[in-house]
Amino acid sequence: MGGCFAERLGHYVSLTANETEALGTLEEQGRSYRRGAVIRHENDNARELFIVQKGWLHSYALLGNGSRQIMRLHFAGDILGLSSLAFGKSAETISAVTDVTLCPFDREKLATLFEEHPRLGALICALSIAERVTLADRLASIGRTSARARVASLICELVSRLRLSGGKDMREFYIPLTQEEIGDSTGLTAVHVNRMMRGLVDDRLIARNGNFVTILNEARLIAEVNFIDRFAQLDTSWLPRAR
């Protein structure tokens, strides 16, 4: 039996029964956390990784002036804690944006998965690289583009990732982020975020109803920020054969 992680990886390769079963062992138990809960602090010892089964989370770094920079947003099917494979400690603080369900597993179990199913290990590596490149794109946007472009680019990023589970034809999305959280993701104040979102609505690029965002003119939105969907461009031609 598979799970959220198998569904995520299944977007890129046709999984064998053995691969699906192996991925399912990473989701054998679930823990529930309330909105706002800190799952792990920066520099905590970290031997566990997590599969996100339900809900939204973000990873962030606290800066010297007391502010925070949200680096990544996580949804169902994502894997949390990969930095602990390299450092043994958490490189970031992870907290719940909504109520979430996470499935913890020891990193030794991931080592076994890589050894017995090298294609899965290679694909997880490729997805991790895509996440890092997406993060680099957003940091470049923060450093070199307008406030409007930063917000629009984040919307494009969220839409592209949410479609992995919701389908490529989705136009309406539930985005449970406050304006402060969007600001912490884009280097803007909440007031600035509100103005930029209103501008995108006024120009009929998006529509908003509470936390629901509808894409009205996707081609123009993408062109305005020169958005590149890194996950859609993932090259899997080099992966080893499945065992």
Secondary structure, DSSP 8 states (H G I E B T S, - for coil): ---HHHHHHTTTS---HHHHHHHHGGGS--EEE-TT-EEE-TT-B--EEEEEEES-EEEEEE-TTS-EEEEEEE-TT-EE-THHHHHSB-SSEEEESS-EEEEEEEHHHHHHHHHH-HHHHHHHHHHHHHHHHHHHHHHHHHHHS-HHHHHHHHHHHHHHHHHHHH-TT--EEE----HHHHHHHHT--HHHHHHHHHHHHHTTSEEEETTEEEES-HHHHHHHHT---TTTT---TT-----
